[in-house]
Amino acid sequence: MSTPSPSFVAAVVDDDQSILRSLEYLLESADYTVHLFTSASAFLDSGCLPEIDCLISDIDMPGVDGFELVRLVRNMRPGLAVVLITGYPDRLTHLPSLGGPPNPRIFTKPFVGRELLEALGEALRSAPE
């Protein structure tokens, strides 16, 4: 498994603090700089979208959900690398349009950290930006 350059910046959006902390630890151990947000609106209001290289978001959150967040982000950063996570795999039977390619990888909770890092690395390598 190749690890990303220390220059990669990730935003993580999840309303579950334990997931945020776990992903923070995982990503920092792989030399990412990590910004944590407990809601999509907090992320969007932060102004950090131009400086991140990738987004990891929960799908099921109050207010703006992960699918809508990806659509909003893709309007501003079409090629941004995105990974989605969910504790509700039944929501994955009918995926909405997420604003064009590349389609994000989706992981169900609990997920294997190594696999998520590998998918994130693939998404970063294939991102057009």
N, CA, C and O atoms as a DFTB+ gen file, in Angstrom:
516 C
 N C O
     1  1       0.845      -1.181       0.000
     2  2       0.000       0.000       0.000
     3  2       0.885       1.237       0.000
     4  3       1.765       1.375       0.849
     5  1       0.657       2.121      -0.935
     6  2       1.422       3.355      -0.953
     7  2       0.671       4.403      -0.147
     8  3      -0.554       4.499      -0.217
     9  1       1.417       5.181       0.616
    10  2       0.791       6.220       1.415
    11  2       0.900       7.539       0.675
    12  3       1.839       7.745      -0.094
    13  1      -0.047       8.432       0.897
    14  2      -0.052       9.692       0.181
    15  2       1.040      10.631       0.676
    16  3       1.629      10.429       1.738
    17  1       1.286      11.640      -0.108
    18  2       2.217      12.689       0.270
    19  2       1.689      13.407       1.504
    20  3       0.475      13.516       1.681
    21  1       2.589      13.904       2.369
    22  2       2.134      14.642       3.543
    23  2       1.353      15.907       3.195
    24  3       0.740      16.517       4.070
    25  1       1.371      16.299       1.935
    26  2       0.696      17.535       1.561
    27  2      -0.808      17.369       1.363
    28  3      -1.505      18.364       1.165
    29  1      -1.330      16.143       1.410
    30  2      -2.763      15.957       1.202
    31  2      -3.562      16.446       2.406
    32  3      -3.222      16.172       3.557
    33  1      -4.626      17.171       2.109
    34  2      -5.502      17.721       3.142
    35  2      -6.876      17.093       2.970
    36  3      -7.456      17.133       1.884
    37  1      -7.396      16.509       4.053
    38  2      -8.697      15.837       4.029
    39  2      -9.681      16.567       4.933
    40  3      -9.324      17.027       6.018
    41  1     -10.921      16.666       4.472
    42  2     -12.022      17.122       5.315
    43  2     -12.878      15.903       5.615
    44  3     -13.200      15.120       4.721
    45  1     -13.245      15.750       6.888
    46  2     -14.092      14.638       7.313
    47  2     -15.364      15.233       7.909
    48  3     -15.306      16.079       8.801
    49  1     -16.514      14.781       7.408
    50  2     -17.806      15.292       7.867
    51  2     -18.630      14.116       8.374
    52  3     -18.971      13.211       7.612
    53  1     -18.946      14.135       9.661
    54  2     -19.775      13.079      10.265
    55  2     -20.367      13.638      11.544
    56  3     -19.684      14.353      12.277
    57  1     -21.617      13.329      11.826
    58  2     -22.250      13.814      13.045
    59  2     -21.909      12.956      14.257
    60  3     -22.346      13.264      15.366
    61  1     -21.145      11.898      14.074
    62  2     -20.735      11.000      15.159
    63  2     -19.287      11.324      15.549
    64  3     -18.358      11.090      14.777
    65  1     -19.115      11.866      16.758
    66  2     -17.782      12.266      17.222
    67  2     -16.791      11.106      17.252
    68  3     -15.609      11.301      16.970
    69  1     -17.251       9.908      17.587
    70  2     -16.320       8.778      17.659
    71  2     -15.794       8.415      16.270
    72  3     -14.631       8.039      16.127
    73  1     -16.634       8.523      15.259
    74  2     -16.181       8.274      13.881
    75  2     -15.200       9.367      13.463
    76  3     -14.171       9.077      12.853
    77  1     -15.512      10.619      13.788
    78  2     -14.595      11.717      13.464
    79  2     -13.217      11.475      14.061
    80  3     -12.206      11.610      13.371
    81  1     -13.172      11.121      15.327
    82  2     -11.879      10.912      16.002
    83  2     -11.148       9.708      15.421
    84  3      -9.930       9.750      15.248
    85  1     -11.869       8.646      15.120
    86  2     -11.232       7.463      14.523
    87  2     -10.635       7.791      13.163
    88  3      -9.512       7.390      12.859
    89  1     -11.383       8.516      12.350
    90  2     -10.872       8.888      11.030
    91  2      -9.728       9.891      11.140
    92  3      -8.788       9.851      10.345
    93  1      -9.803      10.779      12.110
    94  2      -8.697      11.715      12.330
    95  2      -7.413      10.943      12.634
    96  3      -6.366      11.222      12.051
    97  1      -7.495       9.984      13.536
    98  2      -6.327       9.179      13.892
    99  2      -5.808       8.406      12.678
   100  3      -4.608       8.405      12.405
   101  1      -6.712       7.753      11.955
   102  2      -6.328       6.963      10.786
   103  2      -5.632       7.833       9.740
   104  3      -4.562       7.478       9.247
   105  1      -6.231       8.954       9.409
   106  2      -5.682       9.817       8.361
   107  2      -4.378      10.479       8.790
   108  3      -3.441      10.570       7.996
   109  1      -4.309      10.938      10.026
   110  2      -3.063      11.545      10.492
   111  2      -1.935      10.524      10.534
   112  3      -0.779      10.871      10.289
   113  1      -2.256       9.265      10.842
   114  2      -1.219       8.222      10.843
   115  2      -0.710       7.952       9.431
   116  3       0.373       7.391       9.262
   117  1      -1.480       8.345       8.417
   118  2      -1.067       8.206       7.016
   119  2      -0.572       9.548       6.456
   120  3      -0.488       9.721       5.240
   121  1      -0.248      10.484       7.337
   122  2       0.345      11.782       6.985
   123  2      -0.588      12.761       6.283
   124  3      -0.121      13.653       5.573
   125  1      -1.884      12.613       6.466
   126  2      -2.820      13.615       5.967
   127  2      -2.927      14.739       6.995
   128  3      -2.745      14.510       8.191
   129  1      -3.219      15.934       6.534
   130  2      -3.690      17.008       7.394
   131  2      -5.211      16.880       7.394
   132  3      -5.821      16.722       6.336
   133  1      -5.830      16.947       8.582
   134  2      -7.252      16.616       8.695
   135  2      -8.038      17.778       9.302
   136  3      -7.629      18.363      10.304
   137  1      -9.168      18.099       8.679
   138  2     -10.138      19.056       9.215
   139  2     -11.422      18.284       9.510
   140  3     -11.927      17.561       8.650
   141  1     -11.951      18.436      10.728
   142  2     -13.139      17.696      11.154
   143  2     -14.355      18.613      11.248
   144  3     -14.260      19.757      11.692
   145  1     -15.502      18.080      10.817
   146  2     -16.751      18.841      10.858
   147  2     -17.886      17.920      11.280
   148  3     -17.962      16.773      10.840
   149  1     -18.776      18.432      12.143
   150  2     -19.892      17.624      12.634
   151  2     -21.147      17.762      11.781
   152  3     -22.154      17.109      12.056
   153  1     -21.101      18.600      10.755
   154  2     -22.246      18.731       9.848
   155  2     -21.771      19.246       8.497
   156  3     -20.700      19.842       8.377
   157  1     -22.590      19.002       7.488
   158  2     -22.275      19.503       6.150
   159  2     -22.269      21.024       6.136
   160  3     -21.421      21.638       5.489
   161  1     -23.212      21.633       6.849
   162  2     -23.258      23.099       6.851
   163  2     -22.023      23.689       7.522
   164  3     -21.517      24.718       7.074
   165  1     -21.527      23.058       8.591
   166  2     -20.295      23.539       9.229
   167  2     -19.124      23.460       8.258
   168  3     -18.298      24.371       8.201
   169  1     -19.051      22.373       7.498
   170  2     -17.996      22.239       6.496
   171  2     -18.125      23.323       5.426
   172  3     -17.150      24.009       5.118
   173  1     -19.313      23.480       4.863
   174  2     -19.509      24.461       3.796
   175  2     -19.254      25.886       4.281
   176  3     -18.720      26.709       3.538
   177  1     -19.635      26.179       5.524
   178  2     -19.431      27.515       6.087
   179  2     -17.973      27.789       6.449
   180  3     -17.588      28.945       6.619
   181  1     -17.159      26.741       6.570
   182  2     -15.769      26.906       7.017
   183  2     -14.886      27.602       5.991
   184  3     -13.881      28.215       6.351
   185  1     -15.249      27.512       4.730
   186  2     -14.426      28.104       3.688
   187  2     -13.190      27.303       3.330
   188  3     -12.331      27.795       2.598
   189  1     -13.079      26.080       3.827
   190  2     -11.872      25.287       3.561
   191  2     -11.945      24.484       2.266
   192  3     -10.963      23.838       1.897
   193  1     -13.070      24.505       1.572
   194  2     -13.207      23.697       0.355
   195  2     -12.077      23.920      -0.653
   196  3     -11.590      22.943      -1.222
   197  1     -11.638      25.155      -0.900
   198  2     -10.567      25.338      -1.885
   199  2      -9.229      24.712      -1.484
   200  3      -8.404      24.425      -2.352
   201  1      -9.000      24.496      -0.191
   202  2      -7.694      24.008       0.249
   203  2      -7.622      22.499       0.473
   204  3      -6.541      21.974       0.738
   205  1      -8.746      21.790       0.374
   206  2      -8.699      20.350       0.628
   207  2      -8.443      19.572      -0.660
   208  3      -8.737      20.032      -1.764
   209  1      -7.887      18.382      -0.478
   210  2      -7.632      17.477      -1.599
   211  2      -8.677      16.376      -1.683
   212  3      -8.873      15.773      -2.738
   213  1      -9.353      16.115      -0.556
   214  2     -10.332      15.028      -0.538
   215  2     -11.354      15.266       0.562
   216  3     -11.113      15.994       1.526
   217  1     -12.502      14.626       0.383
   218  2     -13.613      14.733       1.324
   219  2     -14.073      13.334       1.691
   220  3     -14.297      12.489       0.824
   221  1     -14.211      13.103       2.988
   222  2     -14.826      11.877       3.491
   223  2     -16.067      12.321       4.249
   224  3     -15.980      13.137       5.167
   225  1     -17.220      11.788       3.869
   226  2     -18.458      12.227       4.503
   227  2     -19.369      11.055       4.804
   228  3     -19.470      10.100       4.034
   229  1     -20.028      11.159       5.948
   230  2     -21.123      10.254       6.262
   231  2     -22.272      10.584       5.310
   232  3     -22.407      11.723       4.863
   233  1     -23.078       9.606       5.009
   234  2     -24.246       9.845       4.159
   235  2     -25.420      10.325       5.001
   236  3     -26.086      11.294       4.636
   237  1     -25.680       9.665       6.116
   238  2     -26.874       9.931       6.915
   239  2     -26.564      10.901       8.037
   240  3     -26.066      10.514       9.094
   241  1     -26.869      12.180       7.791
   242  2     -26.667      13.228       8.785
   243  2     -27.896      14.117       8.800
   244  3     -28.600      14.222       7.796
   245  1     -28.163      14.762       9.937
   246  2     -29.274      15.711       9.980
   247  2     -29.004      16.900       9.054
   248  3     -27.851      17.258       8.815
   249  1     -30.055      17.495       8.546
   250  2     -29.875      18.635       7.647
   251  2     -29.417      18.158       6.281
   252  3     -30.048      17.292       5.675
   253  1     -28.329      18.718       5.804
   254  2     -27.771      18.333       4.506
   255  2     -27.102      16.972       4.656
   256  3     -26.166      16.821       5.441
   257  1     -27.584      15.974       3.899
   258  2     -26.972      14.640       4.001
   259  2     -25.742      14.558       3.096
   260  3     -25.437      15.496       2.361
   261  1     -25.051      13.437       3.158
   262  2     -23.818      13.263       2.399
   263  2     -24.010      13.321       0.902
   264  3     -23.152      13.850       0.195
   265  1     -25.118      12.788       0.395
   266  2     -25.375      12.848      -1.045
   267  2     -25.519      14.302      -1.513
   268  3     -24.930      14.706      -2.515
   269  1     -26.309      15.073      -0.770
   270  2     -26.495      16.480      -1.130
   271  2     -25.185      17.249      -0.977
   272  3     -24.889      18.128      -1.786
   273  1     -24.402      16.932       0.045
   274  2     -23.102      17.582       0.223
   275  2     -22.215      17.345      -0.996
   276  3     -21.580      18.276      -1.490
   277  1     -22.168      16.113      -1.481
   278  2     -21.349      15.814      -2.663
   279  2     -21.839      16.620      -3.863
   280  3     -21.026      17.158      -4.614
   281  1     -23.151      16.713      -4.054
   282  2     -23.681      17.509      -5.174
   283  2     -23.258      18.978      -5.054
   284  3     -22.847      19.594      -6.037
   285  1     -23.361      19.528      -3.852
   286  2     -22.974      20.928      -3.641
   287  2     -21.480      21.130      -3.886
   288  3     -21.074      22.092      -4.537
   289  1     -20.677      20.224      -3.364
   290  2     -19.221      20.315      -3.522
   291  2     -18.835      20.178      -4.989
   292  3     -17.959      20.895      -5.474
   293  1     -19.486      19.259      -5.693
   294  2     -19.148      19.029      -7.110
   295  2     -19.473      20.249      -7.979
   296  3     -18.877      20.419      -9.043
   297  1     -20.406      21.095      -7.542
   298  2     -20.667      22.337      -8.277
   299  2     -19.476      23.280      -8.208
   300  3     -19.225      24.045      -9.139
   301  1     -18.739      23.221      -7.093
   302  2     -17.607      24.122      -6.899
   303  2     -16.265      23.469      -7.229
   304  3     -15.348      24.133      -7.713
   305  1     -16.155      22.171      -6.966
   306  2     -14.906      21.418      -7.187
   307  2     -15.254      20.093      -7.857
   308  3     -15.280      19.062      -7.184
   309  1     -15.521      20.088      -9.157
   310  2     -16.040      18.896      -9.841
   311  2     -15.181      17.646      -9.713
   312  3     -15.727      16.543      -9.673
   313  1     -13.890      17.770      -9.648
   314  2     -13.034      16.584      -9.623
   315  2     -12.532      16.191      -8.256
   316  3     -11.650      15.339      -8.148
   317  1     -13.068      16.790      -7.204
   318  2     -12.576      16.505      -5.863
   319  2     -12.743      15.029      -5.519
   320  3     -13.792      14.440      -5.777
   321  1     -11.708      14.439      -4.940
   322  2     -11.762      13.041      -4.493
   323  2     -12.723      12.936      -3.309
   324  3     -12.615      13.690      -2.342
   325  1     -13.670      11.987      -3.396
   326  2     -14.701      11.834      -2.367
   327  2     -14.852      10.368      -1.994
   328  3     -14.875       9.491      -2.857
   329  1     -14.955      10.116      -0.685
   330  2     -15.311       8.800      -0.154
   331  2     -16.491       9.016       0.782
   332  3     -16.461       9.911       1.626
   333  1     -17.531       8.197       0.633
   334  2     -18.705       8.276       1.499
   335  2     -18.753       7.066       2.421
   336  3     -18.311       5.976       2.058
   337  1     -19.298       7.274       3.627
   338  2     -19.463       6.187       4.590
   339  2     -20.899       6.210       5.109
   340  3     -21.538       7.260       5.174
   341  1     -21.387       5.032       5.476
   342  2     -22.753       4.956       6.004
   343  2     -22.903       3.780       6.954
   344  3     -22.271       2.737       6.789
   345  1     -23.735       3.971       7.930
   346  2     -24.126       2.882       8.816
   347  2     -25.424       2.233       8.373
   348  3     -25.922       1.317       9.027
   349  1     -25.971       2.708       7.262
   350  2     -27.255       2.230       6.758
   351  2     -27.114       1.755       5.315
   352  3     -27.479       2.482       4.391
   353  1     -26.593       0.551       5.107
   354  2     -26.357       0.074       3.738
   355  2     -27.630      -0.058       2.905
   356  3     -27.553      -0.076       1.677
   357  1     -28.792      -0.150       3.540
   358  2     -30.037      -0.249       2.775
   359  2     -30.307       1.021       1.960
   360  3     -31.063       0.976       0.989
   361  1     -29.709       2.138       2.337
   362  2     -29.871       3.387       1.575
   363  2     -29.116       3.356       0.255
   364  3     -29.272       4.255      -0.572
   365  1     -28.303       2.331       0.051
   366  2     -27.460       2.281      -1.141
   367  2     -28.123       1.580      -2.316
   368  3     -27.506       1.448      -3.373
   369  1     -29.359       1.129      -2.162
   370  2     -30.008       0.400      -3.250
   371  2     -30.353       1.306      -4.427
   372  3     -30.338       0.854      -5.572
   373  1     -30.659       2.560      -4.172
   374  2     -30.977       3.517      -5.239
   375  2     -30.136       4.770      -5.026
   376  3     -30.549       5.701      -4.335
   377  1     -28.957       4.777      -5.626
   378  2     -28.065       5.916      -5.453
   379  2     -28.517       7.091      -6.316
   380  3     -28.807       6.925      -7.501
   381  1     -28.575       8.279      -5.714
   382  2     -28.934       9.458      -6.500
   383  2     -27.761       9.898      -7.378
   384  3     -26.625       9.479      -7.159
   385  1     -28.037      10.732      -8.356
   386  2     -26.968      11.327      -9.158
   387  2     -26.159      12.256      -8.265
   388  3     -26.715      13.059      -7.515
   389  1     -24.848      12.135      -8.355
   390  2     -23.988      12.927      -7.485
   391  2     -23.209      13.987      -8.246
   392  3     -22.146      14.417      -7.798
   393  1     -23.714      14.401      -9.364
   394  2     -23.090      15.507     -10.067
   395  2     -21.966      15.114     -10.994
   396  3     -21.066      15.916     -11.245
   397  1     -21.993      13.921     -11.499
   398  2     -21.002      13.513     -12.492
   399  2     -19.868      12.712     -11.917
   400  3     -19.753      12.540     -10.704
   401  1     -19.017      12.215     -12.820
   402  2     -17.898      11.389     -12.393
   403  2     -16.849      12.251     -11.703
   404  3     -16.882      13.473     -11.847
   405  1     -15.951      11.678     -10.985
   406  2     -15.913      10.255     -10.662
   407  2     -16.887       9.928      -9.536
   408  3     -17.086      10.734      -8.627
   409  1     -17.487       8.758      -9.597
   410  2     -18.383       8.332      -8.528
   411  2     -17.571       8.032      -7.279
   412  3     -16.520       7.397      -7.360
   413  1     -18.048       8.482      -6.123
   414  2     -17.293       8.211      -4.897
   415  2     -17.397       6.748      -4.487
   416  3     -18.408       6.091      -4.737
   417  1     -16.342       6.249      -3.856
   418  2     -16.416       4.939      -3.217
   419  2     -17.274       5.094      -1.976
   420  3     -17.226       6.122      -1.300
   421  1     -18.060       4.067      -1.679
   422  2     -18.926       4.098      -0.506
   423  2     -18.575       2.913       0.377
   424  3     -18.520       1.773      -0.085
   425  1     -18.338       3.195       1.660
   426  2     -18.019       2.169       2.642
   427  2     -19.127       2.105       3.678
   428  3     -19.666       3.131       4.091
   429  1     -19.463       0.883       4.098
   430  2     -20.424       0.725       5.187
   431  2     -19.666       0.582       6.497
   432  3     -18.593      -0.017       6.559
   433  1     -20.262       1.156       7.551
   434  2     -19.681       1.060       8.891
   435  2     -20.066      -0.289       9.479
   436  3     -21.204      -0.720       9.293
   437  1     -19.194      -0.954      10.161
   438  2     -17.778      -0.602      10.339
   439  2     -16.993      -0.915       9.077
   440  3     -17.318      -1.852       8.348
   441  1     -15.966      -0.130       8.826
   442  2     -15.125      -0.333       7.647
   443  2     -13.700      -0.635       8.098
   444  3     -13.328      -0.380       9.244
   445  1     -12.921      -1.174       7.188
   446  2     -11.514      -1.474       7.464
   447  2     -10.706      -0.243       7.066
   448  3     -10.749       0.192       5.915
   449  1      -9.971       0.314       8.025
   450  2      -9.227       1.543       7.788
   451  2      -8.278       1.455       6.611
   452  3      -8.191       2.390       5.814
   453  1      -7.572       0.355       6.490
   454  2      -6.611       0.178       5.398
   455  2      -7.319       0.260       4.051
   456  3      -6.809       0.871       3.112
   457  1      -8.498      -0.359       3.957
   458  2      -9.252      -0.332       2.695
   459  2      -9.731       1.084       2.366
   460  3      -9.720       1.494       1.205
   461  1     -10.148       1.821       3.384
   462  2     -10.573       3.193       3.153
   463  2      -9.388       4.036       2.680
   464  3      -9.534       4.836       1.755
   465  1      -8.218       3.868       3.300
   466  2      -7.025       4.606       2.868
   467  2      -6.650       4.265       1.431
   468  3      -6.276       5.148       0.658
   469  1      -6.748       2.994       1.074
   470  2      -6.433       2.590      -0.297
   471  2      -7.405       3.229      -1.289
   472  3      -6.989       3.717      -2.340
   473  1      -8.692       3.228      -0.959
   474  2      -9.694       3.838      -1.843
   475  2      -9.469       5.343      -1.956
   476  3      -9.623       5.922      -3.031
   477  1      -9.109       5.963      -0.855
   478  2      -8.842       7.395      -0.874
   479  2      -7.616       7.693      -1.736
   480  3      -7.612       8.656      -2.503
   481  1      -6.584       6.872      -1.610
   482  2      -5.400       7.037      -2.451
   483  2      -5.725       6.896      -3.927
   484  3      -5.237       7.670      -4.750
   485  1      -6.552       5.903      -4.265
   486  2      -6.984       5.721      -5.667
   487  2      -7.763       6.938      -6.158
   488  3      -7.551       7.413      -7.274
   489  1      -8.663       7.437      -5.316
   490  2      -9.466       8.600      -5.703
   491  2      -8.575       9.824      -5.915
   492  3      -8.800      10.606      -6.839
   493  1      -7.576       9.985      -5.068
   494  2      -6.662      11.120      -5.218
   495  2      -5.827      11.001      -6.490
   496  3      -5.603      11.989      -7.189
   497  1      -5.373       9.797      -6.782
   498  2      -4.560       9.596      -7.991
   499  2      -5.371       9.819      -9.260
   500  3      -4.828      10.274     -10.267
   501  1      -6.655       9.505      -9.225
   502  2      -7.470       9.638     -10.436
   503  2      -8.198      10.978     -10.530
   504  3      -8.840      11.263     -11.541
   505  1      -8.101      11.802      -9.487
   506  2      -8.785      13.103      -9.506
   507  2      -8.143      14.015     -10.546
   508  3      -6.917      14.115     -10.608
   509  1      -8.957      14.682     -11.363
   510  2      -8.414      15.532     -12.418
   511  2      -7.787      16.827     -11.928
   512  3      -7.052      17.472     -12.676
   513  1      -8.059      17.220     -10.696
   514  2      -7.531      18.501     -10.196
   515  2      -6.106      18.357      -9.748
   516  3      -5.498      19.329      -9.299
